[in-house]
Amino acid sequence: MYRKQQPDLPRPFKVPFGNILPILSIVVCAVLMINITLPAWISYFIWLGIGLLFYLGYSVRHVDVNQEHTGEAE
């Protein structure tokens, strides 16, 4: 947000290896995902489904539809 509003503001901190680290992370994750066995994938999707059921079940009972949005539009 501030980068758009104040583009000339000095920014002394930069992420070390900021150009290479995201690419390296994607490659490592892809290699790990390729080497996962089929039972692990099946287990993952089962637990993902269970987690989604809990998430949706909780949100349906705890969401307040009439609550006004107090956040600022970006």
Secondary structure, 3 states (H helix, E strand, C coil): CHHHHCCCCCCCCCCCCCCCHHHHHHHHHHHHHHCCCHHHHHHHHHHHHHHHHHHHHHHHHHCCCCCCCCCCCC
